[in-house]
């Protein structure tokens, strides 16, 4: 649905997009991640035909943003990070205005508006003034507005910005529902836990360069591999496993237990993660497993609550795959 090839955009001496290349397939929720100024909004504006790139190509539904801008605008619903609303209108009047702007036939406007109000759970606010709505309701109204012309692709720039926890959950559910309806979504957000729960794939961008694009699962695998293979200088390239050990109680301080584990050659490193837990990297062959860790702990007088593989989340992946550089 979206294909970007070597996309470059400059603002004077600032390179906002630096040969960006990525693809988003039909029915995906693509999470676009990066620090402020990374190029996320610029990418969306190029796709929405609000900005022209300096070089490279961008396609939406097979149409070129340079040559088919008018056609693309009818296929795309773009919601900027700061959505302008007309405070002196009711919700219904606001949507009537945009339905007319997108040339929705007068005979269909009522039914289309009622449908998007129901989808965004705003039917009861139909006659409310826009400026009386909460932040969460205004964001949902923004989504209703971009759906009014029935676009195939949605470009949503920080749709959960400024929302309270309940409103964020409602927004996430709405976006998942839109995907079920066959929409393809490109969503930027700083709330990485939200993206992890709804996205089918992600892209991580920094200073206009794409650092990663693919599934969240593959991002986690890359981070885990990098964290375990680079390691602490011991046996570089030896396969490892990272586990979390949670203790009930021990006969010795946890730092003492950690020190004793570090003397075993099968253990690459031991970190005290909390007063009752250890983060352990293991040197492993396929036959080893981590049962020996339990044996060592029990022999040392520790009572084990659990041993499990260490989990990696999207925040971990973001921190490992980026450098923190900004323009």
Secondary structure, 3 states (H helix, E strand, C coil): CEEEEEEEEEECCEEEEEEEEEEECCCCEEEEECCCCCCHHHHHHHHCCCCCCCEEEEEECCEECCCCHHHHHHHEEEECCCCCCCCCCEHHHHHHHHHHHCCCCHHHHHHHHHHHHHHCCCHHHCCCEHHHCCHHHHHHHHHHHHHCCCCCEEEEECCCCCCCHHHHHHHHHHHHHHHHCCCEEEEECCCHHHHHHHCCEEEEEECCEEEEEECHHHHHHHHHHHHHHHCCCCCCCCCEEEEEEEEEECCCCHHHHHHHHCCCCCEEEEEEEECCEEEEEEECCCCCCCHHHHHHHHHCCCEEEEEEECCCCHHHHHHHHCCCCCC
